[in-house]
Amino acid sequence: MALAIGVDIGGTKVAGGVVDEDGRVHDRERRDTPGDDAASTESVIVEVVHALAARNDVAAVGVGAAGWIANDHATVLFSPHLAWRNEPVRDALAGRIDLPLIVENDANAAAWAEYRFGVAQGQSVVVCVTLGTGIGGGLVVDGKLYRGAFGIACEYGHMTLVPDGRRCACGNLGCWEMYASGRALARDARELAQDSPVAAAAMLELAGSVDALEGPVVTAAAAAGDPAASSICTTMGRWLGRGLANLAAVLDPSMFVIGGGVSAAGEILVRPAREEFAHSLTGRGFRPVAAIETAALGPDAGLVGAADLARRYT
C-alpha cells in the first residue's frame, strides 16, 4: 500500500504525517511555525519531511499551506498569517526534498479528506470551513475539488460579514474570521480579562496570564462550565452560523463540515452555529437545510488530504 507524507502548515504549527491509501495516519511529526520568515518556514517543512521519510518508505509529499495557492500547485500567492508573498514554495522545497511534491491550500486538503474518508463521504456538494488561527475553506462538487480560475476560490474567512468592522490581517475590515476563529476567541477573552478580571477569573487561572489566553483555554473553560467562556463561545458560534447562512445562499451545499483545531470544541460552538444558521438562512421553511457536522478527521484532515492529493497529482 503506497504511503505518502502530508504536511499541514497553519499560523502556529507545522504538522506532518505518513498516510496510507485508506486515510490512516501511521507516523507523525510536529513543529512550531516560524510564520514571520518564509525561508525558516520552508526549513521546518523540510525538517518534518526528512524525519518522516527516514522512518517510512513514502511515494510522494503533499504540503497543505494556509494561503492562496495558484493552480500550478506550486506557488503561494499570498498568506495572511505567514510570510509568503508570491512565493515559489514547491521549487524552494524540491531542491531539498527528493520526492514528488505538490503544494495545496490547507482547507482544500481538509475538504478533500473529509469527502474521501470522513463525515462527507457520498455528499454531492460539500463546504468545508476550517477554524484555526483564521478561517479556511474548501469546496467539493460532485467528487471534484473546486479551486476557481486562479486557484484561490473558497477563501470564506475573508468575506465581509461586518461592514467597517474589525481590521483583518488581509487588510480589509469586518472579515468573517475576525469574529469566528481561534484568533477571535483569544482576542475576546483577553479583552474581557483586561476589562473585568473577576469575570475572566476561571480562564485566567487556566492560562496563567492574559497573554496566555488562547482559544483552547477558552473552550476548555467553557466545557468546564465557566459562564464567561461559554458566552464567548456562544457568540462565536452565532457568528459562525451567520456566515454559513451566507454561504448557503450562494453554494446550496448538502453538507457543511466544520474542521480545524477550534472545531475540537464540538457542540459548544456547533450548537449555537446551527441555531443561528436556521434563523438566518434565506428562504427558511421553504427549502432543504444542509447538515452541519464536525470533521470526522479532526485536526488530521489537512495532512490526510494533502497526502491523498499528492498521490493523485504526482
C-alpha positions as CSV (number, residue, x, y, z in Angstrom):
1,M,0.0,0.0,0.0
2,A,1.5,3.3,-1.1
3,L,2.3,5.7,1.7
4,A,2.5,9.5,1.3
5,I,3.5,12.3,3.6
6,G,1.0,15.1,4.3
7,V,2.2,18.3,5.9
8,D,-0.3,20.8,7.3
9,I,1.0,24.3,7.8
10,G,-1.0,26.7,9.9
11,G,-0.4,30.0,11.6
12,T,1.1,28.4,14.7
13,K,2.1,24.8,13.8
14,V,3.6,22.5,11.1
15,A,2.1,19.1,11.5
16,G,3.3,16.2,9.3
17,G,2.0,12.6,9.0
18,V,2.6,9.4,7.0
19,V,-0.8,8.5,5.5
20,D,-1.9,5.3,3.8
21,E,-4.4,4.9,0.9
22,D,-7.3,4.5,3.4
23,G,-6.6,7.8,5.1
24,R,-4.9,6.3,8.2
25,V,-2.0,8.2,9.8
26,H,0.9,5.9,10.7
27,D,3.6,8.3,11.9
28,R,3.7,11.9,13.0
29,E,6.0,15.0,13.4
30,R,5.1,18.4,14.7
31,R,6.9,21.8,14.9
32,D,6.1,25.4,15.7
33,T,5.6,27.6,12.6
34,P,8.1,30.5,12.3
35,G,5.5,32.5,10.5
36,D,7.4,35.7,10.1
37,D,10.1,34.3,7.8
38,A,9.4,32.3,4.6
39,A,12.8,30.6,4.5
40,S,12.5,29.5,8.1
41,T,9.0,28.1,7.5
42,E,10.4,26.1,4.5
43,S,13.2,24.8,6.6
44,V,10.8,23.5,9.2
45,I,8.8,21.7,6.4
46,V,12.0,20.1,5.1
47,E,12.9,19.0,8.7
48,V,9.5,17.4,9.2
49,V,9.5,15.6,5.8
50,H,13.1,14.3,6.3
51,A,12.2,13.0,9.8
52,L,9.2,11.1,8.5
53,A,10.9,9.8,5.3
54,A,13.8,8.5,7.3
55,R,11.4,6.1,9.1
56,N,9.0,5.2,6.3
57,D,9.0,4.2,2.6
58,V,6.9,7.0,1.1
59,A,6.0,7.8,-2.5
60,A,5.1,11.5,-2.5
61,V,4.7,14.6,-0.4
62,G,1.7,16.9,-0.2
63,V,2.1,20.3,1.6
64,G,-1.1,21.9,2.7
65,A,-0.4,25.6,3.3
66,A,-2.6,28.4,4.9
67,G,-2.7,30.7,1.9
68,W,-3.7,31.3,-1.7
69,I,-2.2,28.6,-3.8
70,A,-2.1,29.1,-7.6
71,N,-3.4,26.4,-9.9
72,D,0.2,25.2,-10.6
73,H,0.1,23.5,-7.2
74,A,3.5,25.2,-6.6
75,T,3.1,29.0,-5.8
76,V,1.8,30.6,-2.7
77,L,0.4,33.9,-3.9
78,F,-0.4,35.3,-0.5
79,S,-0.8,34.1,3.1
80,P,-2.4,36.5,5.6
81,H,-0.8,34.6,8.6
82,L,2.5,33.6,7.1
83,A,5.4,35.4,5.3
84,W,4.7,34.0,1.8
85,R,4.1,36.6,-0.9
86,N,4.1,35.2,-4.5
87,E,6.5,32.5,-3.1
88,P,7.5,29.6,-5.4
89,V,7.3,27.2,-2.5
90,R,7.4,23.9,-4.4
91,D,10.5,24.9,-6.2
92,A,12.1,26.0,-3.0
93,L,11.3,22.7,-1.4
94,A,12.0,20.5,-4.4
95,G,15.7,21.1,-4.2
96,R,15.8,19.9,-0.6
97,I,13.2,17.1,-0.7
98,D,13.9,14.2,-3.1
99,L,10.3,13.1,-3.6
100,P,7.4,14.1,-5.9
101,L,5.8,17.1,-4.3
102,I,2.7,19.3,-4.5
103,V,1.5,22.4,-2.7
104,E,-2.2,22.8,-1.9
105,N,-4.3,25.1,0.2
106,D,-4.7,23.5,3.7
107,A,-8.5,23.9,3.8
108,N,-8.8,22.4,0.3
109,A,-6.8,19.5,1.5
110,A,-9.1,19.2,4.6
111,A,-12.2,19.3,2.5
112,W,-10.9,16.6,0.2
113,A,-10.0,14.4,3.2
114,E,-13.5,14.7,4.7
115,Y,-15.1,13.9,1.3
116,R,-12.8,10.9,0.7
117,F,-12.5,9.4,4.2
118,G,-14.6,11.4,6.7
119,V,-18.1,12.6,7.5
120,A,-18.9,13.9,4.0
121,Q,-18.4,10.6,2.1
122,G,-21.0,10.4,-0.7
123,Q,-22.2,14.0,-0.3
124,S,-22.9,15.9,-3.6
125,V,-21.8,19.4,-2.5
126,V,-19.5,19.7,0.5
127,V,-18.5,23.0,2.0
128,C,-15.6,22.6,4.5
129,V,-14.9,25.5,6.9
130,T,-11.7,25.2,8.9
131,L,-11.5,27.1,12.1
132,G,-7.9,27.7,13.1
133,T,-5.9,30.9,13.6
134,G,-8.2,32.2,10.9
135,I,-10.9,30.6,8.7
136,G,-10.1,28.5,5.7
137,G,-12.5,26.9,3.2
138,G,-12.8,24.2,0.7
139,L,-15.5,23.0,-1.7
140,V,-16.0,19.6,-3.3
141,V,-18.7,19.4,-6.0
142,D,-19.6,16.0,-7.5
143,G,-16.4,14.4,-6.4
144,K,-14.1,17.2,-7.7
145,L,-12.2,19.8,-5.6
146,Y,-13.2,23.2,-6.8
147,R,-10.3,25.7,-6.9
148,G,-11.5,28.5,-9.1
149,A,-10.0,30.2,-12.1
150,F,-6.8,31.2,-10.3
151,G,-6.6,28.6,-7.5
152,I,-7.8,30.9,-4.8
153,A,-11.5,30.1,-4.5
154,C,-13.3,29.5,-1.2
155,E,-11.4,31.9,1.0
156,Y,-14.6,32.2,3.0
157,G,-12.8,33.7,6.0
158,H,-12.3,36.9,4.1
159,M,-15.8,37.6,3.0
160,T,-17.1,40.8,4.7
161,L,-19.5,39.9,7.5
162,V,-19.5,43.2,9.3
163,P,-19.1,46.3,7.1
164,D,-16.4,48.6,8.7
165,G,-15.8,46.0,11.3
166,R,-12.5,44.8,12.9
167,R,-9.3,45.1,10.8
168,C,-8.2,41.8,9.4
169,A,-4.7,40.6,8.6
170,C,-5.7,40.6,4.9
171,G,-6.1,44.4,5.0
172,N,-9.9,44.6,4.9
173,L,-12.4,45.4,7.6
174,G,-15.0,43.0,9.0
175,C,-13.9,39.7,7.6
176,W,-15.7,36.6,8.9
177,E,-12.5,35.2,10.5
178,M,-12.3,38.3,12.8
179,Y,-15.4,37.0,14.5
180,A,-15.3,33.2,14.2
181,S,-11.8,31.8,14.6
182,G,-9.2,30.9,17.2
183,R,-7.8,34.4,17.0
184,A,-11.3,35.8,17.7
185,L,-11.8,33.6,20.8
186,A,-8.4,34.6,22.2
187,R,-9.0,38.3,21.5
188,D,-12.4,38.3,23.1
189,A,-11.1,36.5,26.2
190,R,-8.2,38.9,26.6
191,E,-10.4,41.9,26.2
192,L,-12.7,40.5,28.9
193,A,-9.8,39.8,31.2
194,Q,-8.4,43.3,30.8
195,D,-11.8,44.9,31.4
196,S,-13.1,42.6,34.1
197,P,-10.5,40.2,35.6
198,V,-13.2,38.9,38.0
199,A,-15.4,37.8,35.2
200,A,-12.5,36.1,33.4
201,A,-11.0,34.6,36.6
202,A,-11.6,30.9,35.6
203,M,-9.9,31.4,32.2
204,L,-7.0,33.4,33.8
205,E,-6.5,30.6,36.3
206,L,-6.2,28.1,33.4
207,A,-4.0,30.3,31.3
208,G,-1.8,31.8,34.0
209,S,-1.8,35.3,32.4
210,V,-3.7,37.5,30.0
211,D,-1.2,37.0,27.2
212,A,-1.5,33.2,27.5
213,L,-5.3,33.3,26.9
214,E,-5.6,31.3,23.7
215,G,-8.6,29.6,22.0
216,P,-8.1,26.2,23.6
217,V,-8.1,27.8,27.1
218,V,-11.4,29.4,26.3
219,T,-13.1,26.3,25.0
220,A,-11.7,24.2,27.9
221,A,-13.1,26.7,30.4
222,A,-16.5,26.7,28.6
223,A,-16.5,22.8,28.7
224,A,-15.9,23.1,32.4
225,G,-19.0,25.3,32.8
226,D,-17.4,28.7,33.1
227,P,-20.2,31.3,32.2
228,A,-17.8,33.9,30.7
229,A,-16.1,31.4,28.5
230,S,-19.4,29.8,27.5
231,S,-20.7,33.3,26.5
232,I,-17.6,33.9,24.3
233,C,-18.0,30.5,22.6
234,T,-21.7,31.1,22.1
235,T,-21.1,34.4,20.5
236,M,-18.5,32.9,18.2
237,G,-20.9,30.1,17.3
238,R,-23.5,32.6,16.3
239,W,-21.1,34.4,14.0
240,L,-20.2,31.0,12.5
241,G,-23.8,30.2,11.8
242,R,-24.4,33.6,10.3
243,G,-21.5,33.1,7.9
244,L,-22.7,29.6,7.0
245,A,-26.1,31.0,6.1
246,N,-24.5,33.5,3.7
247,L,-22.5,30.6,2.0
248,A,-25.7,28.5,1.7
249,A,-27.4,31.3,-0.2
250,V,-24.6,31.1,-2.8
251,L,-23.5,27.5,-2.8
252,D,-26.5,25.5,-1.7
253,P,-24.4,22.6,-0.2
254,S,-25.7,19.3,1.0
255,M,-23.4,19.4,4.0
256,F,-21.2,21.8,5.9
257,V,-18.1,20.3,7.6
258,I,-16.6,22.3,10.4
259,G,-12.9,21.4,10.9
260,G,-9.7,22.9,12.1
261,G,-8.2,23.0,15.6
262,V,-11.0,25.1,17.1
263,S,-13.6,22.6,15.9
264,A,-12.4,20.3,18.8
265,A,-14.7,22.4,21.0
266,G,-17.6,20.5,19.3
267,E,-21.1,21.3,20.3
268,I,-20.1,24.3,22.4
269,L,-19.6,26.1,19.1
270,V,-21.6,24.0,16.7
271,R,-24.9,24.1,18.6
272,P,-25.2,27.9,18.5
273,A,-24.0,27.8,14.9
274,R,-26.8,25.5,13.9
275,E,-29.3,27.7,15.7
276,E,-28.1,30.9,14.1
277,F,-27.9,29.2,10.7
278,A,-31.6,28.1,10.9
279,H,-32.5,31.6,12.0
280,S,-30.6,33.4,9.2
281,L,-31.0,31.0,6.2
282,T,-32.6,32.7,3.3
283,G,-35.9,31.1,2.3
284,R,-36.0,29.2,5.6
285,G,-39.0,27.0,5.9
286,F,-39.2,26.5,2.1
287,R,-36.0,24.7,1.3
288,P,-33.9,21.7,2.3
289,V,-31.5,22.6,5.1
290,A,-27.8,21.5,4.8
291,A,-26.4,19.4,7.6
292,I,-23.7,21.0,9.8
293,E,-21.2,18.4,11.1
294,T,-17.9,18.5,12.8
295,A,-15.0,17.0,10.9
296,A,-14.6,13.2,11.5
297,L,-10.8,13.5,10.9
298,G,-10.4,16.4,13.3
299,P,-7.1,18.3,13.1
300,D,-5.7,15.5,10.9
301,A,-7.9,16.4,7.9
302,G,-5.4,18.8,6.3
303,L,-2.4,16.4,6.4
304,V,-4.5,13.4,5.3
305,G,-6.0,15.3,2.4
306,A,-2.6,16.7,1.3
307,A,-1.1,13.2,1.3
308,D,-4.0,11.8,-0.7
309,L,-3.9,14.7,-3.3
310,A,-0.1,14.2,-3.6
311,R,-0.7,10.5,-4.6
312,R,-3.2,11.7,-7.3
313,Y,-1.2,14.6,-8.8
314,T,2.4,13.3,-8.7
